[in-house]
Amino acid sequence: MAESTCARCGSTKFEMMHADKVEGATRSFLFVQCAECGAVAGVLDFINLGVQMARMKEEWQRAFERLRRNFDS
């Protein structure tokens, strides 16, 4: 498998950088950037929808259980 390299400096080291001051954006992003020179190689949405959906599912399940217990008593 090929190893990813920075298009600017050729480094093979990358890091994630939180970016919350993107002009015109209403939310934060994660930049995948070269750890050596900082060139951005990709952008990810800061909000992990899978994690948020799992949390919401747990909250709904707890609420449903409370309602069920109250209805049964």
Rosetta silent file (secondary structure, phi, psi, omega in degrees, C-alpha in Angstrom):
SEQUENCE: MAESTCARCGSTKFEMMHADKVEGATRSFLFVQCAECGAVAGVLDFINLGVQMARMKEEWQRAFERLRRNFDS
SCORE:     score description
SCORE:     0.000 S_00000001
   1 L     0.000  138.712  179.809    0.000    0.000    0.000 S_00000001
   2 L   -69.434  149.526  177.774    1.270    3.467   -0.848 S_00000001
   3 L   -97.306  133.373  179.417    2.196    5.828    1.968 S_00000001
   4 L   -68.314  138.471  178.520    0.480    9.230    2.053 S_00000001
   5 L  -131.794  150.924  177.753    2.795   12.196    1.598 S_00000001
   6 L   -68.445  133.786 -179.805    2.313   15.933    1.914 S_00000001
   7 L   -69.234  -23.610 -177.819    1.897   17.609   -1.464 S_00000001
   8 L   -88.596  -51.012 -172.653    3.936   20.604   -0.305 S_00000001
   9 L  -115.140   -9.108  178.191    6.922   19.196    1.611 S_00000001
  10 L    85.400    1.394  179.332    6.772   15.416    1.100 S_00000001
  11 L   -63.941  155.364  176.932    6.449   14.593    4.817 S_00000001
  12 L  -110.999   12.137 -179.704    4.565   11.443    5.835 S_00000001
  13 L  -105.642  127.176 -179.506    3.439   12.805    9.225 S_00000001
  14 E  -127.123  159.639  179.280   -0.086   14.197    9.560 S_00000001
  15 E  -145.091  162.828  175.742   -2.170   15.585   12.412 S_00000001
  16 E   -99.168  135.451  179.063   -5.724   16.711   13.158 S_00000001
  17 E  -129.325  124.819  178.062   -6.229   20.393   13.909 S_00000001
  18 E   -72.428  129.032 -179.489   -9.466   21.860   15.264 S_00000001
  19 E  -124.628  109.835 -178.962  -10.528   24.870   13.185 S_00000001
  20 L  -114.553    6.309  179.504  -13.328   27.010   14.588 S_00000001
  21 L  -121.713   55.487  178.511  -12.596   30.297   12.807 S_00000001
  22 L   -93.923  118.480 -176.097  -13.447   29.420    9.211 S_00000001
  23 L   -57.616  129.752  178.316  -14.901   32.483    7.503 S_00000001
  24 L    84.473   -4.643 -179.471  -18.528   31.982    6.492 S_00000001
  25 L   -95.621  146.688  178.941  -18.890   28.722    8.458 S_00000001
  26 L  -104.002    1.274  177.991  -21.385   28.268   11.269 S_00000001
  27 L  -143.916  174.130 -178.177  -19.652   25.246   12.817 S_00000001
  28 L   -87.936  162.461  177.923  -16.188   23.866   13.479 S_00000001
  29 E  -134.033  164.814  170.133  -14.094   21.575   11.320 S_00000001
  30 E  -113.864  124.803  175.829  -11.119   19.276   11.731 S_00000001
  31 E   -93.703  131.956  167.810   -8.257   19.846    9.334 S_00000001
  32 E   -91.188  115.282 -174.152   -6.046   16.899    8.419 S_00000001
  33 E  -134.066  159.142  177.611   -2.780   18.695    7.947 S_00000001
  34 E   -64.449  130.614 -179.979    0.899   18.005    7.510 S_00000001
  35 L   -73.223  -17.376 -178.633    2.589   17.856   10.913 S_00000001
  36 L   -89.997  -51.871 -173.858    5.746   19.369    9.421 S_00000001
  37 L  -111.822  -11.583  177.956    4.599   22.335    7.305 S_00000001
  38 L    85.267    4.026  178.772    0.877   22.664    8.169 S_00000001
  39 L   -63.314  132.272 -178.700   -0.423   22.230    4.615 S_00000001
  40 E   -77.885  127.721  179.958   -4.065   21.105    4.739 S_00000001
  41 E  -104.348  -19.837 -178.987   -4.629   17.693    3.143 S_00000001
  42 E  -172.184  165.425 -178.667   -8.321   17.284    3.999 S_00000001
  43 E  -132.287  135.044  177.030  -11.252   18.590    6.020 S_00000001
  44 E  -122.315  150.192  174.771  -13.671   16.683    8.262 S_00000001
  45 E   -69.149  132.695 -178.308  -16.838   17.833    9.973 S_00000001
  46 L   -65.648  -31.991 -178.203  -16.102   18.386   13.670 S_00000001
  47 L   -81.517  120.780  176.724  -19.457   16.905   14.672 S_00000001
  48 L   -88.416  102.159 -175.020  -19.374   13.121   14.679 S_00000001
  49 H   -62.778  -35.319  178.950  -22.938   12.262   13.693 S_00000001
  50 H   -61.342  -43.832  179.022  -22.585    8.608   14.652 S_00000001
  51 H   -66.238  -43.844  179.454  -21.628    9.511   18.214 S_00000001
  52 H   -62.277  -41.356 -179.999  -24.406   12.092   18.446 S_00000001
  53 H   -65.846  -38.914  178.226  -26.996    9.617   17.166 S_00000001
  54 H   -63.776  -41.486  177.585  -25.879    6.988   19.687 S_00000001
  55 H   -64.061  -43.503  179.444  -26.225    9.529   22.509 S_00000001
  56 H   -62.983  -40.270  178.767  -29.668   10.555   21.293 S_00000001
  57 H   -60.734  -45.006  178.153  -30.738    6.913   21.087 S_00000001
  58 H   -61.836  -42.513  179.093  -29.644    6.357   24.703 S_00000001
  59 H   -63.022  -43.417  178.812  -31.499    9.490   25.838 S_00000001
  60 H   -64.582  -40.456  179.324  -34.682    8.402   24.033 S_00000001
  61 H   -63.971  -42.574  177.821  -34.432    4.906   25.512 S_00000001
  62 H   -63.569  -43.158  179.436  -34.067    6.310   29.047 S_00000001
  63 H   -63.698  -42.219  178.701  -37.006    8.664   28.493 S_00000001
  64 H   -62.524  -41.761  178.342  -39.136    5.817   27.115 S_00000001
  65 H   -62.912  -41.102  177.122  -38.274    3.650   30.130 S_00000001
  66 H   -61.829  -45.154  178.993  -39.286    6.455   32.521 S_00000001
  67 H   -62.879  -42.562  179.531  -42.578    6.881   30.680 S_00000001
  68 H   -62.827  -43.451  178.553  -43.202    3.153   30.674 S_00000001
  69 H   -63.174  -41.195  179.353  -42.520    2.861   34.419 S_00000001
  70 H   -66.889  -36.612 -179.670  -44.831    5.803   35.123 S_00000001
  71 H   -71.093  -38.903 -178.851  -47.558    4.321   32.936 S_00000001
  72 H   -72.193  -24.088 -177.186  -47.228    0.869   34.522 S_00000001
  73 L   -90.779    0.000    0.000  -47.457    2.172   38.098 S_00000001
